[in-house]
Amino acid sequence: MGFTARIRLICSVAFAGGIALSNRGSMPEGLMAITASRFAESLTPAQRANTVFAMDSPERVRWHYFPERGFAQEHGGDRRGIMFKEMDPKQRHLAYALLSTGLSHVGFVKATTIMSIEEVVKVIEADTTGNRDAERFHFTIFGKPADTGVWGWRVEGHHVALNFVIREGKTVSSSPLFFGSNPHEVAVEPHKGMRALGPEEDLARSLVQSLNSGQRKRAVYDEFAPFDIMTMAMVRARLEKNPVGVPASQLTKAQREQLMALIAEYANNVTGPLAERRMEQARKAPLDQLYFAWAGETERIQVRQPEIGKPTTGNRSRQGIYYRVQSPSFLIEYNNTQNYSNHSHSVWRDWDGDFGLDVMAVHQAPSGQ
């Protein structure tokens, strides 16, 4: 099955699943609970043992956006959770349905496009080891999906990391949410020119290029991009006390609108009500505490033709591209330096909301604390 046909099939499955479930439960948390329950019920005992964990399991914050080999090197063991390649057809349908309950249509297409790009990089690298595999994406459930209590779910693999925590029928955390793409722009047929994360690059570049000399002096804090997003796979983002860049208070009205459009591109990866909560955070941020920062090349970098059979990781460009948007409540990071600046990473993080850890701490504290 070709790439385009595969995406159409995935979207039609998710759409049909949404219709089937739309008469039960509220959106989106009710659908999450129903779909996660059906997915968990479809698992064999052996599959459940590797897929369903307690809410307080250390596994919940054991994450990374590296491929399988890199994940094992970082964590000393394999990813947990059932993979697409281990699922029967029924389980696959339910897995895609679960994915669609947390993501918007746009976010769903990004996620599944990124997954499919694993086949592109597999061909480019001539990989025969299984390190590049579009079916090595893991689904994990924490706690018991229900309208009461606390539970969560995760989807993770190379360049996709989605984390949701639901408490008393309300999503209290949808971060970290990581999307990456290698290649960032496909330079070979039949998908030449395809970019899974094109707007993330274009909107930010348009904003930085609109800055006058004074604004740019504040915004562009380094001529070289860092080698990756600064927070990488930290459990806590740890950048909240170090804002850099130009504050929105020093931007024109048109530039602030550009900044909000960039934030919306990230916020709108999750389903409507969750996206609106993210945008409300952005709108409420004081303008002098909402920063846009850039490092590296401000012009678009020409994509190189890949060398078939050669690695697409490493080969970092010192110039590269990096930016971040920082507010008192959330952080957005984007980096494109590897593979001669054709390998992008992006993430949305909430200072007090990642993995729902702060909510869980309050939930688990003894009465009166």
C-alpha positions in Angstrom: 0.0 0.0 0.0 1.4 3.4 -1.0 2.0 6.3 1.5 -1.0 8.3 0.4 -3.4 5.4 0.4 -2.1 4.4 3.9 -2.9 7.9 5.3 -6.3 7.9 3.7 -7.1 4.5 5.3 -5.8 5.6 8.7 -7.9 8.8 8.6 -11.0 6.9 7.5 -10.6 4.4 10.3 -10.3 7.1 12.9 -13.3 9.0 11.5 -15.4 5.9 11.5 -14.3 5.1 15.0 -15.3 8.6 16.2 -18.8 8.2 14.7 -19.3 4.9 16.4 -18.3 6.3 19.8 -19.9 9.7 19.5 -23.1 8.8 21.1 -21.5 7.7 24.3 -19.5 9.8 26.7 -18.4 13.5 26.5 -15.8 14.9 24.2 -12.9 14.2 24.5 -12.4 12.5 27.8 -15.5 10.3 27.6 -14.3 9.0 24.3 -10.8 8.5 25.7 -12.1 6.4 28.6 -14.4 4.3 26.4 -11.8 3.7 23.7 -9.0 3.0 26.1 -11.2 0.5 27.9 -12.1 -1.3 24.7 -8.4 -1.3 23.7 -7.3 -2.8 27.0 -10.1 -5.4 26.9 -8.8 -6.5 23.5 -5.4 -7.4 24.8 -4.3 -10.9 25.7 -3.0 -11.4 29.3 0.6 -11.4 28.0 0.0 -8.2 26.1 -1.7 -6.5 29.1 1.3 -7.3 31.3 3.5 -5.1 28.9 0.8 -2.5 28.2 -1.2 -1.7 31.3 0.6 -0.3 34.4 -0.4 1.4 37.6 -0.8 5.1 37.6 2.1 5.6 40.0 4.5 3.3 38.0 7.9 4.8 37.3 7.3 3.7 33.7 5.0 6.7 33.2 7.8 9.2 33.0 10.4 6.9 31.3 10.2 8.5 27.9 12.2 9.6 24.8 11.8 10.5 21.2 14.8 8.4 20.1 14.3 5.2 18.0 14.4 1.9 19.7 18.1 1.4 19.8 18.7 4.9 21.2 15.9 4.5 23.8 17.5 1.3 25.1 20.9 3.0 25.4 19.4 5.9 27.3 17.2 3.8 29.6 19.0 0.5 29.8 16.0 -1.5 28.4 13.3 -1.6 25.8 10.2 0.6 25.5 7.1 -0.9 27.1 3.7 -1.0 25.5 2.2 -3.0 22.7 3.5 -2.0 19.2 1.4 -1.9 16.0 3.4 -4.9 14.7 2.2 -6.9 17.7 -1.5 -6.1 17.2 -4.2 -8.0 15.4 -6.5 -6.0 13.0 -9.1 -5.3 15.7 -6.5 -4.0 18.1 -5.0 -1.7 15.4 -8.4 -0.2 14.7 -8.9 0.5 18.4 -5.3 1.9 18.7 -5.9 4.4 15.9 -9.3 5.3 17.5 -7.6 6.0 20.8 -5.0 8.1 19.1 -7.7 10.2 17.4 -9.4 10.9 20.8 -6.5 13.0 22.0 -5.3 14.6 18.8 -7.1 17.0 16.4 -7.5 16.1 12.8 -4.4 18.1 12.1 -2.4 16.5 14.9 -3.6 13.0 13.9 -2.3 13.5 10.3 1.0 14.9 11.6 1.5 11.9 13.9 0.6 9.3 11.3 2.7 11.1 8.6 5.7 11.1 11.0 5.1 7.4 11.6 5.1 6.7 7.9 8.3 8.6 7.3 10.1 5.8 9.2 9.6 3.9 5.9 11.3 6.7 4.0 14.3 6.9 6.2 14.5 3.1 6.2 14.9 3.2 2.4 17.4 6.2 2.6 19.6 4.4 5.2 19.1 1.0 3.6 18.3 -0.2 7.1 18.0 -4.0 7.6 18.3 -4.0 11.4 14.7 -3.0 12.3 15.8 0.2 13.9 13.7 2.1 11.3 10.2 0.6 11.4 6.8 2.4 10.9 5.2 -0.3 13.1 7.4 0.3 16.2 5.1 2.7 18.0 4.0 1.7 21.5 0.6 2.2 23.2 0.5 2.2 27.0 -2.3 2.7 29.5 -1.8 3.8 33.1 -4.5 3.1 35.7 -8.1 2.2 34.9 -9.8 4.2 32.2 -13.0 5.7 33.7 -15.0 8.9 34.3 -13.7 8.9 37.9 -10.3 8.6 39.5 -7.0 9.3 37.7 -5.7 7.4 34.7 -3.6 8.1 31.6 -2.3 6.9 28.3 0.7 7.2 26.1 1.8 6.7 22.5 5.5 6.7 21.9 8.1 5.8 19.3 10.7 7.5 17.2 9.7 11.2 16.9 6.3 10.8 18.4 5.6 11.1 22.2 2.1 11.8 23.4 1.1 11.8 27.1 -2.4 12.3 28.5 -3.6 12.3 32.1 -7.3 12.4 33.0 -8.6 13.1 36.5 -12.3 12.9 37.4 -13.2 12.9 33.7 -11.1 16.0 32.8 -7.8 16.0 31.0 -5.3 17.7 33.4 -2.2 17.1 31.3 -1.5 16.6 27.6 2.3 17.1 27.7 5.0 16.5 26.9 3.8 16.3 23.3 6.7 15.8 21.0 6.7 15.6 17.2 9.9 15.2 15.0 10.6 14.4 11.4 13.6 12.8 9.7 13.9 13.9 7.0 12.3 17.2 7.8 11.8 17.6 4.0 11.8 14.6 1.8 14.3 15.1 -1.0 13.6 12.0 -3.0 10.7 10.7 -5.1 7.9 9.7 -4.8 7.4 12.0 -1.8 9.8 14.8 -2.7 9.0 18.1 -1.0 6.8 16.5 1.8 7.2 18.1 5.2 5.4 16.7 8.2 6.2 19.9 10.3 6.3 22.5 7.6 4.1 25.2 9.3 6.2 24.9 12.5 9.2 26.0 10.4 7.5 28.5 8.1 5.5 30.5 10.7 8.5 31.0 13.0 10.8 32.0 10.1 8.2 34.5 8.9 8.1 36.0 12.4 11.9 36.3 12.9 12.3 37.8 9.4 9.7 40.4 10.2 11.7 41.8 13.1 13.5 45.1 12.9 17.1 45.4 13.9 16.3 46.3 17.5 13.9 43.4 17.9 16.2 41.0 16.1 19.0 41.9 18.5 16.9 40.7 21.4 15.3 37.7 19.6 18.3 36.2 17.9 20.4 35.3 20.9 23.1 33.1 19.2 24.3 32.7 15.7 24.6 29.0 16.2 21.7 26.7 17.0 22.1 24.2 20.0 22.6 20.6 19.0 19.0 19.7 20.0 16.0 21.0 21.9 17.3 22.2 25.2 14.9 20.2 27.4 15.5 16.9 25.4 13.7 14.1 27.3 13.9 15.6 30.8 11.0 14.7 33.1 11.0 18.4 34.1 11.6 21.0 31.5 13.8 23.2 33.8 14.0 26.3 31.7 11.2 28.4 33.4 13.7 30.7 35.1 15.8 31.4 32.0 13.7 33.2 29.4 15.6 34.6 26.4 14.5 36.5 23.3 12.2 39.4 22.6 9.1 39.8 24.7 5.8 40.1 23.0 5.4 43.6 24.6 8.2 44.8 22.1 6.4 43.3 19.1 4.0 45.1 16.8 0.3 44.1 16.7 0.9 42.2 13.5 4.0 40.4 14.9 2.0 39.4 18.0 -0.6 37.9 15.7 2.2 36.0 14.0 3.4 34.8 17.4 -0.1 33.6 18.3 -0.4 31.8 15.0 2.8 30.0 15.7 1.6 29.0 19.2 -1.7 27.9 17.7 0.1 25.5 15.3 1.4 23.6 18.4 -1.8 24.0 20.5 -4.0 22.7 17.8 -2.3 19.4 17.6 -4.6 18.2 20.4 -8.4 17.9 20.2 -10.5 21.1 20.3 -11.3 21.6 24.0 -7.7 20.8 25.0 -6.4 23.1 22.3 -8.6 25.9 23.5 -7.2 25.5 27.0 -3.7 25.8 25.6 -4.6 29.0 23.7 -6.2 30.4 26.8 -2.8 30.0 28.5 -1.2 32.0 25.7 -3.8 34.7 25.6 -3.5 35.2 29.4 0.3 35.4 29.4 1.5 39.0 30.2 3.1 40.4 27.1 6.3 41.2 28.9 6.5 37.5 30.0 5.8 35.9 26.6 9.1 35.5 24.8 10.2 34.5 21.3 13.8 33.5 20.8 15.8 32.3 17.8 19.3 30.8 17.3 21.0 29.9 14.1 20.2 30.6 10.4 17.2 32.8 9.7 17.0 32.0 6.0 15.7 28.6 4.8 18.5 26.1 4.5 18.8 24.3 1.2 18.0 20.6 1.5 20.7 18.2 0.4 20.2 15.1 -1.6 20.7 12.1 0.7 23.4 9.5 0.3 21.6 6.2 0.1 22.9 3.8 2.7 24.4 6.5 4.9 23.1 7.6 8.4 20.7 10.5 8.6 21.4 11.2 12.3 24.3 13.3 13.4 25.9 15.5 10.7 24.8 18.5 12.6 25.0 22.0 11.1 26.4 24.5 13.6 24.3 27.2 12.0 21.1 25.2 12.0 17.7 26.4 13.2 16.4 26.7 16.8 13.6 28.7 18.3 11.5 28.7 21.4 8.4 30.3 22.7 8.3 30.7 26.5 5.6 31.9 28.8 5.0 31.6 32.6 3.0 28.4 32.0 4.3 26.7 28.9 7.3 26.2 26.6 7.6 25.4 22.9 10.9 24.3 21.4 11.9 23.6 17.8 15.3 22.4 16.5 16.6 21.4 13.1 20.3 20.8 13.0 20.9 17.1 12.3 21.1 15.5 8.9 22.6 18.8 7.6 19.6 20.7 9.1 17.0 18.3 7.6 15.9 16.5 10.8 13.5 18.4 13.0 12.4 18.1 16.7 9.5 20.0 18.3 7.8 19.9 21.7 5.1 21.5 23.8 5.7 21.4 27.6 3.8 22.7 30.6 6.0 23.9 33.4 3.5 22.6 36.1 1.6 20.1 34.0 4.0 17.6 32.3 2.8 14.1 33.0 0.3 15.5 35.4 2.9 15.2 38.1 1.8 18.3 40.1 -1.8 17.2 39.9 -0.9 13.7 41.0 1.2 15.1 43.9 -1.9 17.0 45.2 -4.1 14.0 44.6 -1.8 11.7 46.5 -1.0 14.0 49.4 -2.5 13.2 52.8 -5.6 15.2 53.8 -4.8 18.7 55.0 -1.6 19.0 53.0 
